[in-house]
Amino acid sequence: MPPKTRIGKEEIADAAFGLIRKKGQAALTAKSLAAELKCSTQPVFWHFENMDEVKDCALKRAEDYFAEYLKKETSADNPYKSIGLNYIAFATEEKQLFRLLYMSDKGGKPDIMQWDGNRPFILGVMEKSGIKGDEAREKIFREMWLFSHGIATMIATDTAFFGKDEIDSMLSDVYQGLVLKLKNDN
């Protein structure tokens, strides 16, 4: 009978997620994972076929963590602003995970604009803006998301620094400008 492994698949996945979170995706190797777990590489390859499978598992954990992070309560006066503030806060507080999720090739995974989790935020924009028509509402969502992503990317790469009040004000200004433009166009 083969010896029982003392390190399980969940523990390995947790350690892989933790390594990426602390040091970035390039730091995740079989050797670094084994060092983190204080074992040989054997348990890693007992539970996973290869390192790509480990990385996929860690990516899924990062996606789940991000989805929960977006739901945090904020003082924002509308659902879109809340998601924008949380998205930017994620880039500020979880730079390595942000880089993994939004600044790296994910091998053909759908882009953020196609993510099913966006639907509640698009509905929130629809309700708050008073803009009629899915196309117009999705335009607001898309342009606001891209604006937020730009801020988040600059923060994640340490190329710009903004205070919370400044971010709050910028998101409000752009949102109000887009809503006003669409109302005037209709």
C-alpha contacts under 8 A as a table, 3 or more apart, distances in Angstrom:
res1	aa1	res2	aa2	distance
5	T	8	G	6.98
5	T	43	P	6.74
7	I	11	E	6.42
7	I	12	I	7.16
7	I	43	P	6.48
8	G	11	E	5.32
8	G	12	I	6.39
8	G	43	P	7.71
8	G	47	H	7.46
9	K	12	I	5.12
9	K	13	A	6.15
9	K	44	V	7.74
9	K	47	H	5.69
9	K	48	F	7.79
10	E	13	A	5.01
10	E	14	D	6.04
11	E	14	D	5.05
11	E	15	A	6.15
12	I	15	A	5.08
12	I	16	A	6.14
12	I	33	L	7.68
12	I	37	L	7.44
12	I	44	V	6.73
13	A	16	A	5.05
13	A	17	F	6.17
13	A	54	V	6.73
13	A	57	C	6.34
13	A	58	A	5.98
14	D	17	F	5.17
14	D	18	G	6.08
14	D	58	A	7.50
15	A	18	G	4.93
15	A	19	L	6.08
15	A	33	L	6.80
15	A	36	E	6.81
15	A	37	L	6.99
16	A	19	L	5.16
16	A	20	I	6.35
16	A	28	L	6.61
16	A	33	L	6.34
16	A	54	V	7.17
16	A	55	K	7.39
16	A	58	A	5.84
17	F	20	I	5.28
17	F	21	R	6.06
17	F	58	A	4.77
17	F	59	L	7.50
17	F	61	R	6.76
17	F	62	A	6.96
18	G	21	R	4.95
18	G	22	K	6.14
19	L	22	K	5.27
19	L	23	K	5.75
19	L	24	G	6.90
19	L	25	Q	7.74
19	L	27	A	6.85
19	L	28	L	6.32
19	L	33	L	7.51
19	L	36	E	7.90
20	I	23	K	5.32
20	I	24	G	4.25
20	I	25	Q	4.84
20	I	26	A	7.74
20	I	27	A	6.65
20	I	28	L	6.35
20	I	58	A	7.96
20	I	96	Q	6.58
20	I	97	L	6.91
21	R	24	G	5.98
21	R	25	Q	7.98
21	R	94	E	7.00
21	R	95	K	7.95
21	R	96	Q	5.42
21	R	97	L	5.54
22	K	96	Q	6.82
23	K	26	A	7.76
23	K	27	A	5.87
23	K	96	Q	6.81
24	G	27	A	5.67
24	G	28	L	7.46
24	G	96	Q	4.94
24	G	97	L	7.26
24	G	99	R	7.93
24	G	100	L	7.44
25	Q	28	L	5.56
25	Q	96	Q	7.46
25	Q	100	L	6.56
26	A	29	T	7.61
27	A	32	S	7.02
28	L	32	S	6.18
28	L	33	L	6.44
28	L	55	K	7.84
29	T	32	S	5.18
29	T	33	L	5.99
29	T	51	M	7.25
30	A	33	L	5.15
30	A	34	A	6.08
30	A	41	T	6.04
30	A	44	V	7.27
30	A	51	M	6.80
31	K	34	A	5.14
31	K	35	A	6.19
31	K	40	S	7.88
31	K	41	T	6.45
32	S	35	A	5.00
32	S	36	E	6.13
33	L	36	E	5.03
33	L	37	L	6.23
33	L	41	T	7.68
34	A	37	L	5.03
34	A	38	K	5.82
34	A	39	C	5.16
34	A	40	S	5.35
34	A	41	T	5.20
34	A	44	V	7.38
35	A	38	K	4.82
35	A	39	C	6.31
35	A	40	S	7.50
36	E	39	C	7.94
39	C	42	Q	7.97
39	C	43	P	7.72
40	S	43	P	6.90
41	T	44	V	5.35
41	T	45	F	6.62
42	Q	45	F	5.35
42	Q	46	W	5.99
43	P	46	W	4.79
43	P	47	H	6.37
44	V	47	H	5.63
44	V	48	F	5.95
45	F	48	F	4.86
45	F	49	E	5.82
45	F	50	N	6.40
46	W	49	E	7.43
48	F	51	M	7.30
48	F	53	E	6.19
48	F	54	V	6.42
49	E	53	E	6.52
50	N	53	E	5.54
50	N	54	V	6.82
51	M	54	V	4.89
51	M	55	K	6.09
52	D	55	K	4.99
52	D	56	D	6.09
53	E	56	D	5.06
53	E	57	C	6.25
54	V	57	C	5.12
54	V	58	A	6.25
55	K	58	A	5.01
55	K	59	L	6.01
56	D	59	L	4.97
56	D	60	K	6.21
57	C	60	K	5.17
57	C	61	R	6.42
58	A	61	R	5.07
58	A	62	A	6.22
59	L	62	A	4.97
59	L	63	E	6.17
59	L	100	L	7.81
59	L	101	L	7.67
60	K	63	E	5.04
60	K	64	D	6.20
61	R	64	D	5.10
61	R	65	Y	6.03
62	A	65	Y	5.02
62	A	66	F	6.07
62	A	97	L	6.56
62	A	101	L	7.51
63	E	66	F	5.09
63	E	67	A	6.18
63	E	101	L	7.26
64	D	67	A	5.11
64	D	68	E	6.39
65	Y	68	E	5.30
65	Y	69	Y	6.13
66	F	69	Y	4.85
66	F	70	L	6.28
66	F	90	F	7.69
67	A	70	L	5.41
67	A	71	K	7.00
67	A	117	G	7.64
68	E	71	K	5.38
68	E	72	K	7.26
69	Y	72	K	5.68
69	Y	86	N	7.00
69	Y	90	F	7.28
70	L	83	I	5.89
70	L	86	N	5.40
70	L	87	Y	6.45
71	K	83	I	7.53
71	K	86	N	7.84
72	K	86	N	7.02
73	E	82	S	7.59
74	T	82	S	5.87
74	T	85	L	7.77
74	T	86	N	7.83
75	S	82	S	7.48
76	A	79	P	7.27
76	A	81	K	5.83
76	A	82	S	5.16
77	D	81	K	7.12
77	D	82	S	7.57
78	N	81	K	5.51
78	N	82	S	6.36
78	N	124	G	7.32
78	N	125	V	7.69
78	N	128	K	6.74
79	P	82	S	5.05
79	P	83	I	6.34
79	P	121	F	6.13
79	P	124	G	5.38
79	P	125	V	6.79
80	Y	83	I	5.18
80	Y	84	G	6.16
80	Y	121	F	5.85
80	Y	122	I	7.69
80	Y	124	G	6.63
80	Y	125	V	6.04
80	Y	141	F	7.68
81	K	84	G	4.98
81	K	85	L	6.03
81	K	168	D	7.82
81	K	171	L	6.62
81	K	172	S	7.28
82	S	85	L	5.19
82	S	86	N	6.18
83	I	86	N	5.08
83	I	87	Y	5.94
83	I	121	F	7.45
84	G	87	Y	5.03
84	G	88	I	6.18
84	G	144	M	7.91
84	G	145	W	7.08
84	G	148	S	5.81
84	G	171	L	7.52
85	L	88	I	5.27
85	L	89	A	6.02
85	L	167	I	7.57
85	L	168	D	7.14
86	N	89	A	4.88
86	N	90	F	5.98
87	Y	90	F	5.11
87	Y	91	A	6.48
87	Y	148	S	7.38
87	Y	149	H	7.80
87	Y	152	A	7.12
88	I	91	A	5.08
88	I	92	T	6.27
88	I	148	S	6.68
88	I	149	H	7.41
88	I	151	I	6.90
88	I	152	A	4.70
88	I	155	I	7.93
89	A	92	T	4.91
89	A	93	E	5.98
89	A	152	A	7.80
90	F	93	E	5.20
90	F	94	E	5.31
90	F	95	K	7.27
90	F	98	F	6.87
91	A	94	E	5.45
91	A	95	K	5.04
91	A	97	L	7.90
91	A	98	F	5.33
91	A	99	R	7.99
91	A	152	A	5.33
91	A	153	T	7.08
91	A	155	I	6.60
91	A	156	A	5.29
92	T	95	K	5.88
92	T	152	A	7.20
92	T	155	I	6.05
92	T	156	A	5.98
94	E	97	L	5.45
94	E	98	F	6.07
95	K	98	F	5.05
95	K	99	R	6.08
95	K	156	A	5.13
95	K	157	T	7.91
96	Q	99	R	5.10
96	Q	100	L	6.22
96	Q	156	A	7.99
97	L	100	L	4.97
97	L	101	L	6.10
98	F	101	L	5.18
98	F	102	Y	5.70
98	F	103	M	7.10
98	F	156	A	7.22
99	R	102	Y	5.42
99	R	103	M	4.59
99	R	104	S	6.41
99	R	156	A	7.20
100	L	103	M	5.96
100	L	104	S	5.55
101	L	104	S	6.53
101	L	106	K	7.55
103	M	153	T	7.99
105	D	108	G	7.65
106	K	109	K	5.63
110	P	114	Q	6.09
110	P	115	W	6.83
111	D	114	Q	5.55
111	D	115	W	6.66
112	I	115	W	5.10
113	M	118	N	7.43
113	M	142	R	7.01
114	Q	118	N	7.68
115	W	118	N	5.75
116	D	119	R	5.94
117	G	120	P	6.82
117	G	121	F	7.98
118	N	121	F	5.37
118	N	122	I	6.25
119	R	122	I	5.10
119	R	123	L	6.16
120	P	123	L	5.06
120	P	124	G	6.16
121	F	124	G	4.88
121	F	125	V	6.24
121	F	141	F	7.96
122	I	125	V	5.07
122	I	126	M	6.20
122	I	137	R	6.94
122	I	138	E	6.64
122	I	141	F	6.26
123	L	126	M	4.95
123	L	127	E	6.22
124	G	127	E	5.16
124	G	128	K	6.08
125	V	128	K	5.24
125	V	129	S	5.71
125	V	137	R	6.66
125	V	140	I	7.73
125	V	141	F	7.13
126	M	129	S	5.60
126	M	130	G	6.17
126	M	131	I	6.26
126	M	132	K	7.51
126	M	137	R	5.82
127	E	130	G	5.94
129	S	179	V	6.51
131	I	136	A	6.88
131	I	137	R	6.40
131	I	179	V	7.26
131	I	182	L	7.41
131	I	183	K	6.81
132	K	136	A	6.96
132	K	137	R	7.22
133	G	136	A	5.56
133	G	137	R	6.39
134	D	137	R	5.13
134	D	138	E	5.92
135	E	138	E	5.19
135	E	139	K	6.09
136	A	139	K	4.96
136	A	140	I	6.44
136	A	182	L	7.02
137	R	140	I	5.20
137	R	141	F	6.33
138	E	141	F	4.90
138	E	142	R	5.92
139	K	142	R	5.10
139	K	143	E	6.03
140	I	143	E	5.36
140	I	144	M	5.92
140	I	175	Y	7.38
140	I	178	L	6.34
140	I	179	V	7.22
141	F	144	M	5.24
141	F	145	W	5.90
142	R	145	W	5.12
142	R	146	L	6.17
143	E	146	L	5.11
143	E	147	F	6.14
144	M	147	F	4.99
144	M	148	S	6.08
144	M	171	L	7.68
144	M	174	V	7.26
144	M	175	Y	6.67
145	W	148	S	5.07
145	W	149	H	5.98
146	L	149	H	4.94
146	L	150	G	6.20
147	F	150	G	5.22
147	F	151	I	6.60
148	S	151	I	5.23
148	S	152	A	6.09
148	S	171	L	7.50
149	H	152	A	4.92
149	H	153	T	5.89
150	G	153	T	5.18
150	G	154	M	6.26
151	I	154	M	5.27
151	I	155	I	6.29
151	I	160	A	8.00
152	A	155	I	5.11
152	A	156	A	6.03
153	T	156	A	4.99
153	T	157	T	6.11
154	M	157	T	5.31
154	M	158	D	6.00
154	M	159	T	5.01
154	M	160	A	5.23
154	M	161	F	7.68
155	I	158	D	4.99
155	I	159	T	6.24
155	I	160	A	5.51
155	I	161	F	6.02
155	I	162	F	7.84
156	A	159	T	7.86
157	T	160	A	7.92
158	D	161	F	7.09
162	F	166	E	6.15
162	F	167	I	6.37
163	G	166	E	5.19
163	G	167	I	6.27
164	K	167	I	5.14
164	K	168	D	6.07
165	D	168	D	5.00
165	D	169	S	6.12
166	E	169	S	5.12
166	E	170	M	6.14
167	I	170	M	5.12
167	I	171	L	6.15
168	D	171	L	5.38
168	D	172	S	6.29
169	S	172	S	5.13
169	S	173	D	6.13
170	M	173	D	5.15
170	M	174	V	6.24
171	L	174	V	5.40
171	L	175	Y	6.03
172	S	175	Y	5.18
172	S	176	Q	5.98
173	D	176	Q	5.29
173	D	177	G	6.05
174	V	177	G	5.03
174	V	178	L	6.15
175	Y	178	L	5.25
175	Y	179	V	6.24
176	Q	179	V	5.18
176	Q	180	L	6.03
177	G	180	L	5.14
177	G	181	K	6.09
178	L	181	K	5.12
178	L	182	L	6.18
179	V	182	L	5.23
179	V	183	K	6.10
180	L	183	K	5.14
180	L	184	N	6.12
181	K	184	N	5.13
181	K	185	D	6.10
182	L	185	D	4.98
182	L	186	N	6.27
183	K	186	N	5.25
